[in-house]
Amino acid sequence: MEKVTIRPTQNAAIIKFEFSEFIAKTGNYEYKNIDDTATSPLAKQLFYLPFVKTVYISGNFVAVEKYSIAEWEDVQEQVAEQIEDFVNKGGIILNETTDVKKKVPVTIYAESTPNPSVMKFVSNKNLTKSMAEFKNIDETEASPLARELFKSPFIKEIFIDENYISVTKYAMAEWQDITMELREFIRKFIEEGNTVVDESLIKATPQAEKQDEAYFDSLDTTSQRIINILEEYVKPAVQGDGGNIAFESYDEADKRVKVILQGACSGCPSSTFTLKSGIENMLKDMLNDNDIKVEAINA
């Protein structure tokens, strides 16, 4: 018959219930509520007690943190008896072989962009090293998150880069009505350890191939200089607004530079003119060529 020993801790709200042998062999476990207890039937049982706030399992003990509605001197014997009864009847304390994704703490905040149809959702963690754009659900093989987001009827396009997600909505919805819902959905999706972008699938796309060093090395000198200018002087600004600019081509014959606008920049009422004029003037100045023309394309 298993007998547990009650041990106080430096935290008056927490009591340890020690076993005679190790019960957690591969890690430390913390359960904040009954929904988190997939790996511990014992923790699930303890959460039926109304004063239980958190359950910790580590080494040879179970530690329980209580709410202030109860005092340990009044309930600790009850908890000890329940643990002993559960174990002695064959209950499982911890199932360390259960494949449960560990939660990833993450913060998401929403940020408006110059494009009224686009909201930028920023994470405190990096989401991808490979930029990804999705026009519809059929294009989302590389992004489980984008696929889930497209199940909402008001989402038109999705752009993911570094630590942010730019979402383009249809006119049928207002941001004030859907922003909180989207922010919480994205936060929970990432927190549960789901894949945002499968970069191995992104690398196979034509746009991604243009980011490779081999593609850059194959270009003429002027094209390479244009790309470097865009990367250093233009891209940081448009990324801050939830968008992206990508080099498409340079025609030496008519001095025409084509760039692709993505994310919040795509379809923005002012971006095509503003970016075209700004980029064109910059390239004329930095390349010392007043014949340079820029054509901005919405992806």
C-alpha positions as CSV (number, residue, x, y, z in Angstrom):
1,M,0.0,0.0,0.0
2,E,1.4,3.4,-1.1
3,K,1.7,6.0,1.7
4,V,2.5,9.7,0.8
5,T,4.2,12.1,3.1
6,I,3.0,15.7,3.5
7,R,5.7,18.3,3.2
8,P,5.2,22.1,3.5
9,T,7.1,24.3,1.1
10,Q,8.4,27.9,1.3
11,N,5.3,28.9,-0.6
12,A,2.4,28.8,1.8
13,A,0.0,28.1,-1.0
14,I,1.9,24.9,-2.1
15,I,2.1,21.5,-0.3
16,K,4.2,18.6,-1.6
17,F,3.0,15.0,-1.3
18,E,6.0,12.7,-1.5
19,F,6.2,9.1,-2.6
20,S,8.7,6.5,-1.6
21,E,10.0,6.2,-5.2
22,F,10.2,8.3,-8.3
23,I,7.0,8.9,-10.2
24,A,8.3,11.3,-12.9
25,K,11.4,9.8,-14.7
26,T,11.8,12.0,-17.8
27,G,10.8,15.5,-16.8
28,N,8.8,18.0,-14.8
29,Y,5.1,18.6,-15.3
30,E,2.8,21.5,-14.6
31,Y,-0.9,21.5,-15.0
32,K,-2.9,24.8,-14.8
33,N,-6.4,23.3,-15.3
34,I,-8.2,20.1,-16.0
35,D,-7.9,20.5,-19.8
36,D,-4.1,20.3,-19.5
37,T,-4.1,16.9,-17.8
38,A,-3.9,14.5,-20.8
39,T,-0.6,13.1,-19.4
40,S,-1.7,12.7,-15.8
41,P,-5.0,11.0,-14.7
42,L,-4.0,11.8,-11.1
43,A,-3.8,15.5,-11.8
44,K,-7.1,15.3,-13.5
45,Q,-8.6,13.7,-10.4
46,L,-7.2,16.4,-8.2
47,F,-8.7,19.2,-10.2
48,Y,-12.2,18.0,-9.1
49,L,-11.3,19.5,-5.7
50,P,-12.6,23.1,-5.9
51,F,-9.6,24.6,-4.1
52,V,-6.9,23.1,-6.4
53,K,-5.2,25.8,-8.6
54,T,-2.1,24.1,-10.0
55,V,-0.7,20.6,-9.9
56,Y,3.1,19.9,-10.3
57,I,4.6,16.5,-10.7
58,S,8.4,16.0,-10.5
59,G,10.8,13.4,-9.2
60,N,9.1,11.6,-6.2
61,F,6.4,14.1,-5.4
62,V,3.1,15.8,-6.4
63,A,2.9,19.4,-5.4
64,V,-0.5,21.1,-5.2
65,E,-1.1,24.9,-5.2
66,K,-4.4,26.0,-3.7
67,Y,-6.7,28.9,-4.1
68,S,-7.2,31.1,-1.0
69,I,-10.7,29.6,-0.4
70,A,-9.2,26.9,1.7
71,E,-6.4,26.5,4.3
72,W,-4.0,23.6,4.0
73,E,-4.4,22.6,7.6
74,D,-8.0,21.9,6.9
75,V,-7.6,20.0,3.6
76,Q,-4.1,18.5,3.3
77,E,-5.1,15.2,4.9
78,Q,-8.0,15.0,2.5
79,V,-5.7,15.5,-0.5
80,A,-3.2,13.0,0.8
81,E,-5.9,10.4,1.3
82,Q,-7.3,11.0,-2.2
83,I,-3.9,10.5,-3.7
84,E,-3.2,7.3,-1.8
85,D,-6.7,5.9,-2.6
86,F,-6.2,6.7,-6.3
87,V,-2.8,5.1,-6.5
88,N,-3.7,2.0,-4.4
89,K,-6.7,1.3,-6.6
90,G,-4.4,1.2,-9.7
91,G,-4.8,4.7,-10.9
92,I,-2.1,6.1,-13.2
93,I,-0.1,9.0,-11.8
94,L,1.7,10.0,-15.0
95,N,1.8,8.7,-18.5
96,E,5.1,9.9,-19.8
97,T,4.7,8.1,-23.1
98,T,1.6,10.1,-24.2
99,D,2.5,12.2,-27.2
100,V,1.2,15.6,-26.1
101,K,2.5,18.8,-27.7
102,K,4.1,21.1,-25.1
103,K,2.6,24.6,-25.1
104,V,4.8,27.4,-26.4
105,P,4.2,30.7,-24.6
106,V,3.6,33.4,-27.2
107,T,2.3,36.9,-27.4
108,I,0.3,38.2,-30.4
109,Y,-0.7,41.8,-30.9
110,A,-2.6,43.4,-33.8
111,E,-1.3,46.4,-35.7
112,S,-3.1,48.4,-38.3
113,T,-1.4,49.0,-41.7
114,P,-1.7,51.8,-44.4
115,N,-3.9,49.3,-46.3
116,P,-7.4,49.5,-44.6
117,S,-8.1,46.0,-45.8
118,V,-5.1,44.5,-44.0
119,M,-4.3,43.9,-40.4
120,K,-0.8,42.8,-39.2
121,F,-0.6,40.3,-36.4
122,V,2.8,40.4,-34.8
123,S,4.4,37.6,-32.7
124,N,7.1,37.9,-30.1
125,K,8.6,34.8,-31.6
126,N,10.0,34.2,-35.1
127,L,7.5,32.3,-37.3
128,T,9.4,31.7,-40.5
129,K,12.6,32.4,-42.4
130,S,10.9,31.9,-45.7
131,M,8.3,34.4,-46.8
132,A,5.0,32.9,-47.8
133,E,1.9,34.4,-49.5
134,F,-1.4,32.6,-50.0
135,K,-4.3,33.9,-52.2
136,N,-6.7,31.1,-51.3
137,I,-7.1,27.9,-49.3
138,D,-5.9,25.7,-52.3
139,E,-2.4,27.3,-52.0
140,T,-1.9,26.6,-48.3
141,E,-0.1,23.2,-48.5
142,A,3.0,24.8,-46.8
143,S,1.0,26.6,-44.0
144,P,-1.4,24.7,-41.7
145,L,-2.1,28.1,-40.0
146,A,-3.1,29.8,-43.3
147,R,-5.3,26.8,-44.2
148,E,-7.2,27.1,-40.9
149,L,-7.5,30.9,-41.2
150,F,-9.0,30.6,-44.7
151,K,-11.9,28.6,-43.1
152,S,-13.2,32.0,-41.9
153,P,-15.4,33.5,-44.6
154,F,-14.1,37.0,-44.2
155,I,-10.4,36.2,-45.0
156,K,-9.2,37.0,-48.6
157,E,-5.4,36.7,-48.5
158,I,-2.6,35.8,-46.1
159,F,1.0,36.9,-46.1
160,I,3.5,35.5,-43.5
161,D,7.1,36.7,-43.0
162,E,9.6,36.6,-40.1
163,N,7.5,37.3,-37.0
164,Y,4.2,38.6,-38.5
165,I,1.1,37.6,-40.4
166,S,-0.7,40.1,-42.6
167,V,-4.4,39.2,-43.1
168,T,-6.4,40.7,-45.9
169,K,-10.2,40.8,-45.3
170,Y,-13.2,41.1,-47.6
171,A,-15.3,44.2,-47.3
172,M,-18.1,42.1,-45.7
173,A,-16.4,42.4,-42.3
174,E,-15.0,45.2,-40.1
175,W,-11.7,44.9,-38.3
176,Q,-13.3,46.1,-35.0
177,D,-15.6,43.0,-35.1
178,I,-13.0,40.3,-36.0
179,T,-9.5,41.4,-34.8
180,M,-9.8,40.0,-31.3
181,E,-11.1,36.7,-32.6
182,L,-8.3,36.4,-35.2
183,R,-5.6,37.4,-32.7
184,E,-6.7,34.8,-30.1
185,F,-7.0,32.1,-32.8
186,I,-3.4,32.8,-34.0
187,R,-2.1,32.9,-30.5
188,K,-3.7,29.6,-29.5
189,F,-2.6,27.9,-32.8
190,I,1.0,28.8,-32.2
191,E,0.9,28.2,-28.4
192,E,-0.3,24.6,-29.0
193,G,2.9,23.9,-31.0
194,N,1.3,23.7,-34.5
195,T,3.2,24.4,-37.6
196,V,2.9,27.9,-39.0
197,V,4.9,27.4,-42.1
198,D,6.6,24.3,-43.5
199,E,9.7,26.0,-44.9
200,S,10.7,22.8,-46.9
201,L,7.6,23.2,-49.0
202,I,8.0,27.0,-49.4
203,K,11.5,26.6,-50.9
204,A,10.0,24.7,-53.8
205,T,8.0,27.7,-55.0
206,P,9.2,30.0,-57.9
207,Q,9.2,33.1,-55.7
208,A,11.4,31.3,-53.1
209,E,13.8,30.2,-55.7
210,K,14.4,33.8,-56.6
211,Q,15.7,34.3,-53.1
212,D,18.5,31.8,-53.5
213,E,22.1,32.9,-53.8
214,A,22.4,30.9,-57.0
215,Y,19.7,33.0,-58.6
216,F,21.3,36.2,-57.4
217,D,24.7,35.1,-58.8
218,S,23.1,34.4,-62.2
219,L,21.9,38.0,-62.6
220,D,23.6,40.9,-64.3
221,T,25.4,43.5,-62.2
222,T,22.6,46.1,-62.5
223,S,20.0,43.6,-61.3
224,Q,22.2,42.7,-58.4
225,R,22.6,46.3,-57.4
226,I,18.8,46.9,-57.6
227,I,18.2,43.9,-55.4
228,N,20.7,45.1,-52.8
229,I,19.1,48.6,-52.8
230,L,15.6,47.1,-52.3
231,E,16.8,44.8,-49.5
232,E,18.7,47.5,-47.6
233,Y,16.6,50.7,-48.1
234,V,13.1,49.7,-49.1
235,K,12.1,46.3,-47.7
236,P,12.6,47.2,-43.9
237,A,10.0,50.1,-44.4
238,V,7.4,48.0,-46.1
239,Q,7.8,45.1,-43.7
240,G,7.1,47.5,-40.9
241,D,3.7,48.1,-42.6
242,G,3.0,44.4,-42.9
243,G,4.0,44.1,-46.6
244,N,6.9,43.1,-48.8
245,I,8.6,44.1,-52.0
246,A,10.3,41.6,-54.2
247,F,12.5,42.0,-57.3
248,E,10.9,40.5,-60.4
249,S,13.0,41.6,-63.3
250,Y,15.1,44.3,-65.0
251,D,15.0,44.9,-68.7
252,E,18.3,46.5,-69.8
253,A,16.8,47.5,-73.2
254,D,14.1,49.9,-71.8
255,K,15.6,50.3,-68.3
256,R,12.4,48.9,-66.7
257,V,12.4,47.4,-63.2
258,K,9.5,45.2,-62.2
259,V,8.8,44.7,-58.5
260,I,6.1,42.7,-56.8
261,L,4.1,44.1,-53.9
262,Q,2.9,41.6,-51.3
263,G,1.0,41.5,-48.1
264,A,-0.3,44.9,-47.0
265,C,1.3,46.6,-50.0
266,S,-0.7,44.5,-52.4
267,G,-3.9,46.3,-53.4
268,C,-3.2,49.2,-51.1
269,P,-4.9,52.3,-52.5
270,S,-1.7,54.4,-52.2
271,S,1.2,51.9,-52.2
272,T,1.5,51.4,-56.0
273,F,1.9,55.1,-56.7
274,T,3.9,55.9,-53.6
275,L,6.3,53.0,-53.8
276,K,6.7,53.3,-57.5
277,S,7.6,56.9,-57.3
278,G,9.8,56.5,-54.2
279,I,11.6,53.5,-55.5
280,E,12.0,55.0,-59.0
281,N,13.6,58.2,-57.7
282,M,15.9,56.2,-55.4
283,L,17.1,53.9,-58.1
284,K,17.6,56.8,-60.5
285,D,19.7,58.5,-57.9
286,M,21.7,55.5,-56.6
287,L,22.3,54.0,-60.1
288,N,22.9,57.4,-61.6
289,D,20.5,56.7,-64.4
290,N,17.5,59.0,-65.0
291,D,16.0,56.6,-67.6
292,I,15.2,54.0,-65.0
293,K,11.5,53.2,-64.8
294,V,9.7,51.1,-62.1
295,E,6.6,49.0,-62.7
296,A,4.9,47.9,-59.4
297,I,2.9,44.7,-59.6
298,N,0.4,43.6,-57.1
299,A,1.0,39.9,-56.4
